[in-house]
Amino acid sequence: MSLPGQHTPVLRYFSPARMALVALTSDGLTLIRRIEDEDWKIAARKKQSPTFEEWLAIKKRNIAALPAWAVEVKELPSLEQLQDWLTDGICETPTGDQVEPDGQGPDGAPSWLRLLGFI
C-alpha cells in the first residue's frame, strides 16, 4: 500500500499502542493507517526543531523499544482476512504463524485479531 501524494517512506512499523501501521516520511510526517481506514492519515508533523536527522534518530530509538515483530510489519491484513480468521478458529500473527485467535506465535507476536482489538 503506497503512501498518499509525494510522501516517501523512511520507516514503517506497527504500533501496538495505536493499533495502527505507522509510516515516517522524508518530509517529516508521521502517517497512520488503521484497519478501518482506507487511506493514511496525518498523525503528526515534525516541528521546526530538531533537525530531520535528530528527529529520525529519536524515532529510531523509540522504535527500537518495540518487539521485533512490530518493526517487520509493512501491511495490515484485509477486512476479508480478519472475517475469515474470526470464523475459522485459526488466525495468523504478523509474522505469519498460524495460531488460535487469542494466541501468540513462538516469537511472541499476538494474533492479528488480538493485536487489532477484535478479541
NUNUKE-311855 format. One record per residue (C-alpha): y, z, x; residue number from 0. Coordinates in nm, 4 decimals. Each point is the difference from the previous one (the first is absolute). Layout:
N
          v          w          u   num
          Y          Z          X   NUM
...
END
This chain:
119
          v          w          u   num
     0.0000     0.0000     0.0000     0
     0.3248    -0.1095     0.1556     1
     0.3221     0.1936    -0.0033     2
     0.2977    -0.1151    -0.2070     3
     0.2709    -0.2238     0.1412     4
     0.0383    -0.0319     0.3729     5
    -0.1313     0.3461     0.0866     6
    -0.2249     0.0006     0.3040     7
    -0.2496     0.2885     0.0013     8
    -0.0125     0.2135     0.3128     9
    -0.2463     0.2643    -0.1240    10
    -0.2115     0.0333    -0.3108    11
    -0.2058     0.3023    -0.1084    12
    -0.1139     0.1970    -0.3025    13
     0.1899     0.3179    -0.0840    14
    -0.2287     0.2526    -0.1730    15
     0.3059     0.2064    -0.0980    16
     0.1634    -0.2944    -0.1776    17
    -0.3315    -0.1531    -0.1123    18
     0.1496    -0.3292     0.1146    19
    -0.0175    -0.2683     0.2633    20
     0.3031     0.0262     0.2298    21
     0.1537    -0.2731     0.2135    22
     0.2700     0.0469     0.2605    23
     0.1991    -0.3151     0.0682    24
     0.1884    -0.1394     0.2969    25
     0.3267     0.0370    -0.1937    26
    -0.0497     0.3757    -0.0472    27
    -0.1331     0.0115    -0.3538    28
    -0.2788     0.2224    -0.1232    29
    -0.1786    -0.1835    -0.2812    30
    -0.2693     0.1461    -0.2247    31
    -0.2525    -0.1520    -0.2354    32
    -0.2006     0.2059    -0.2443    33
    -0.3031    -0.1217    -0.1892    34
     0.1993    -0.0387    -0.3226    35
     0.2738    -0.2035     0.1720    36
    -0.0191    -0.3741     0.0287    37
     0.2660    -0.0123     0.2689    38
     0.1189     0.2022     0.2955    39
     0.2897     0.2383    -0.0645    40
     0.2589     0.1268     0.2435    41
    -0.0604     0.3707     0.0596    42
     0.2550     0.0527     0.2790    43
     0.2344    -0.1757     0.2397    44
     0.0477     0.0981     0.3612    45
     0.3319     0.1701     0.0487    46
     0.2477    -0.1196     0.2608    47
    -0.1216     0.2622     0.2431    48
    -0.2553     0.0234     0.1633    49
    -0.0537    -0.3406     0.1590    50
    -0.2807    -0.2156    -0.1342    51
    -0.2189     0.0847     0.3003    52
     0.0565     0.3751    -0.0481    53
    -0.0640    -0.0321    -0.3754    54
    -0.3225    -0.1876     0.0631    55
    -0.1132     0.2572     0.2593    56
     0.0567     0.2800    -0.2539    57
    -0.1961    -0.1912    -0.2646    58
    -0.2857    -0.0638     0.2447    59
    -0.0191     0.3725     0.0823    60
    -0.0177     0.0816    -0.3726    61
    -0.2658    -0.2656    -0.0584    62
    -0.2052     0.1380     0.2910    63
    -0.0478     0.3192    -0.2055    64
    -0.1762    -0.1964    -0.2763    65
    -0.3789    -0.0346    -0.0102    66
    -0.1178    -0.3061     0.1948    67
    -0.1244    -0.1726    -0.3169    68
     0.3513     0.0133    -0.1556    69
     0.1445    -0.2014     0.2870    70
    -0.2700    -0.2649    -0.0424    71
     0.0839    -0.0706    -0.3675    72
     0.1870    -0.3278    -0.0383    73
    -0.0589    -0.0785    -0.3695    74
    -0.0649     0.1879    -0.3230    75
    -0.3001    -0.0757    -0.2210    76
     0.0621    -0.2018    -0.3148    77
     0.0096     0.1588    -0.3424    78
    -0.3201    -0.1911    -0.0799    79
    -0.1767     0.1593     0.2977    80
     0.1151     0.3449    -0.1099    81
    -0.1264    -0.0618    -0.3539    82
    -0.3374    -0.1162     0.1341    83
    -0.0277     0.3097     0.2178    84
     0.0834     0.2254    -0.2935    85
    -0.2854    -0.1462    -0.2046    86
    -0.2553    -0.0611     0.2803    87
    -0.0223     0.3517     0.1363    88
     0.0366    -0.1369     0.3527    89
     0.3352    -0.0391     0.1704    90
     0.1280    -0.1197     0.3356    91
     0.2066     0.1947     0.2476    92
     0.2944    -0.1648     0.1778    93
    -0.2334    -0.0599     0.2943    94
    -0.2605    -0.1759    -0.2165    95
    -0.2672     0.2681    -0.0383    96
    -0.1806     0.0221    -0.3350    97
     0.0271     0.3521    -0.1461    98
    -0.0040     0.1805    -0.3328    99
     0.3357    -0.0235    -0.1791   100
     0.0944     0.3550     0.1025   101
    -0.1524    -0.0272     0.3479   102
     0.1084    -0.0782     0.3503   103
    -0.1441    -0.2122     0.2762   104
    -0.1485     0.1210     0.3294   105
     0.3401    -0.0506     0.1641   106
     0.1656     0.2342    -0.2528   107
     0.1711    -0.2758    -0.1972   108
    -0.0004     0.0875    -0.3713   109
    -0.0993    -0.2506    -0.2668   110
     0.2801    -0.2231    -0.1224   111
    -0.0296     0.1612    -0.3419   112
     0.0656     0.3448     0.1478   113
     0.2666    -0.1255     0.2353   114
     0.1979    -0.1674    -0.2769   115
    -0.0302     0.2940    -0.2392   116
    -0.2343    -0.1614    -0.2541   117
    -0.2432     0.2916     0.0267   118
END
